[in-house]
Amino acid sequence: MAIKTSRRLILGTAICLLGTAGAAFAQAPAAYPSKPIQMVVPFAAGSVTDILARIVAQRLGEALGQNVIVDNKPGADGNIGAAFAAAAPADGYTLLMGAASTNAINPSLHKNLRFDPLRDFAPITNVATVPNVLVVGPQVPVRNVKEFIEAARTQKLSFASSGAGGSMHLSGELFKASTRTPDLLHIPYKGGSAPVTDVMAGRVTGMFCNLPLCLQHIRAGKLTALGVTSPKRSPLLAEVPTIAEAGVPGYSVEGWFGLFAPAAVPKPILQRLNAEVVKILSEPKVKEQLLAQGAEPAASSSEEFAAFVKKEHDRWAKIIQDAHITLQ
């Protein structure tokens, strides 16, 4: 009888200990964060992704009571930094400020990636969107999208980009497919500054320029803006129509930037990060900072952002396949 009682006591104690440990584990995310957080930017310092990350990181650190340190890991069209973040421990202390390229486009362009953006990341929230804008040099005798399409069907026109497979290039490929202007010649560059210079000089007809890159030249009259690629007009170029409303129904391309964590991060941590960043993106000062970069806040729930990323991934895979785009 004594032996049975002893066993019951031991069993009861063990259950209590397990219950206590389980409760402690369940409450662990509530203590998050207890140390600095690393926000990986897969592009160079000074890039749009980097600037947006620093705006969010500063306020997120203040909200969480811990430093959020921006860590630039550029290279391979963003794949080096994205792979690093994907392989990090799933504890919420390594985040990725990803972009359309790293988390939706690159898987269809780069073979043998060391990460799968849909499998290896937990989306937290979309942060901001940045449109491209179709521009031509002042010497090109077209003043709207319809005139550009007509000219592209009868003349040998060209469009520049910052590199094959980027949003500028893919904006042009979608435009070609949507307007049936297959002879519109793509001329890739390495980086964004050189193509802008050549468009202004008339060496290339035009380009689907990242808005922050070309805004000052548009305002100075050195480039003519024909249409923005986003589904709605940019408040920075309110007088410039969207390409869709200018004669290409359904056309829509936006660069986007969002926050991700490695897959398997505990849900309470994801919920905490989502709530804090969504709140930050609603602040008037942050909105002003984003708008100064040509970006608009685009906060969302984690579930909405996950569905958006999947849709973008599938959409660009089809465009890239249909256009036979490959990277040499």
Rosetta blueprint (number, residue, H / E / L):
1 M L
2 A H
3 I H
4 K H
5 T H
6 S H
7 R H
8 R H
9 L H
10 I H
11 L H
12 G H
13 T H
14 A H
15 I H
16 C H
17 L H
18 L H
19 G H
20 T H
21 A H
22 G H
23 A H
24 A H
25 F H
26 A H
27 Q H
28 A H
29 P H
30 A H
31 A H
32 Y L
33 P L
34 S L
35 K L
36 P L
37 I E
38 Q E
39 M E
40 V E
41 V E
42 P L
43 F L
44 A L
45 A L
46 G L
47 S L
48 V H
49 T H
50 D H
51 I H
52 L H
53 A H
54 R H
55 I H
56 V H
57 A H
58 Q H
59 R H
60 L H
61 G H
62 E H
63 A H
64 L H
65 G L
66 Q L
67 N L
68 V E
69 I E
70 V E
71 D E
72 N E
73 K L
74 P L
75 G L
76 A H
77 D H
78 G H
79 N H
80 I H
81 G H
82 A H
83 A H
84 F H
85 A H
86 A H
87 A L
88 A L
89 P L
90 A L
91 D L
92 G L
93 Y L
94 T E
95 L E
96 L E
97 M E
98 G E
99 A E
100 A H
101 S H
102 T H
103 N H
104 A H
105 I H
106 N H
107 P H
108 S H
109 L L
110 H L
111 K L
112 N L
113 L L
114 R L
115 F L
116 D L
117 P L
118 L L
119 R L
120 D L
121 F E
122 A E
123 P E
124 I E
125 T E
126 N E
127 V E
128 A E
129 T E
130 V E
131 P E
132 N E
133 V E
134 L E
135 V E
136 V E
137 G L
138 P L
139 Q L
140 V L
141 P L
142 V L
143 R L
144 N L
145 V H
146 K H
147 E H
148 F H
149 I H
150 E H
151 A H
152 A H
153 R H
154 T H
155 Q L
156 K L
157 L L
158 S E
159 F E
160 A E
161 S E
162 S L
163 G L
164 A L
165 G L
166 G L
167 S H
168 M H
169 H H
170 L H
171 S H
172 G H
173 E H
174 L H
175 F H
176 K H
177 A H
178 S H
179 T H
180 R L
181 T L
182 P L
183 D L
184 L L
185 L E
186 H E
187 I E
188 P E
189 Y L
190 K L
191 G L
192 G L
193 S H
194 A H
195 P H
196 V H
197 T H
198 D H
199 V H
200 M H
201 A H
202 G L
203 R L
204 V L
205 T L
206 G E
207 M E
208 F E
209 C E
210 N E
211 L H
212 P H
213 L H
214 C H
215 L H
216 Q H
217 H H
218 I H
219 R H
220 A L
221 G L
222 K L
223 L L
224 T E
225 A E
226 L E
227 G E
228 V E
229 T L
230 S L
231 P L
232 K L
233 R L
234 S L
235 P H
236 L H
237 L H
238 A L
239 E L
240 V L
241 P L
242 T E
243 I L
244 A L
245 E L
246 A L
247 G L
248 V L
249 P L
250 G L
251 Y L
252 S L
253 V L
254 E E
255 G E
256 W E
257 F E
258 G E
259 L E
260 F E
261 A E
262 P E
263 A L
264 A L
265 V L
266 P L
267 K H
268 P H
269 I H
270 L H
271 Q H
272 R H
273 L H
274 N H
275 A H
276 E H
277 V H
278 V H
279 K H
280 I H
281 L H
282 S L
283 E L
284 P H
285 K H
286 V H
287 K H
288 E H
289 Q H
290 L H
291 L H
292 A H
293 Q L
294 G L
295 A L
296 E E
297 P E
298 A L
299 A L
300 S L
301 S L
302 S H
303 E H
304 E H
305 F H
306 A H
307 A H
308 F H
309 V H
310 K H
311 K H
312 E H
313 H H
314 D H
315 R H
316 W H
317 A H
318 K H
319 I H
320 I H
321 Q H
322 D H
323 A L
324 H L
325 I L
326 T L
327 L L
328 Q L
